[in-house]
């Protein structure tokens, strides 16, 4: 994996964690996400190519 791709994945991970962390518990529940799962969800989606 190239350095640029790694950096891009890391930035996507950080943006996802930040966005999900700013949601209320009720909003996370509406999405079916538990606050304790934010890091693993962000890690999973940061590695996917869209």
URWOHU-V542713 format. One record per residue. RES is the residue in one letter. PHI is phi in whole degrees, -180 to 180 (* if undefined). D_CENTER is the distance of its C-alpha to the mean C-alpha in whole Angstrom. Layout:
res = (RES,RES)
phi = (PHI,PHI)
d_center = (D_CENTER,D_CENTER)
This chain:
res = (X,X,X,X,X,X,X,X,X,X,X,X,X,X,X,X,X,X,X,X,X,X,X,X,X,X,X,X,X,X,X,X,X,X,X,X,X,X,X,X,X,X,X,X,X,X,X,X,X,X)
phi = (*,-76,-63,-64,-67,-61,-65,-63,-63,-63,-64,-63,-60,-63,-64,-67,-60,-62,-63,-69,-68,-82,-78,-74,-61,-64,-65,-63,-62,-60,-88,78,-117,-95,-56,-70,-97,-57,-62,-70,-65,-63,-63,-62,-76,-72,-92,-83,-99,-112)
d_center = (20,21,20,19,16,15,14,13,10,10,10,7,5,7,7,3,4,8,8,7,9,12,12,15,16,18,15,13,16,17,13,14,11,13,11,12,9,6,6,7,5,2,6,7,6,6,10,11,13,14)
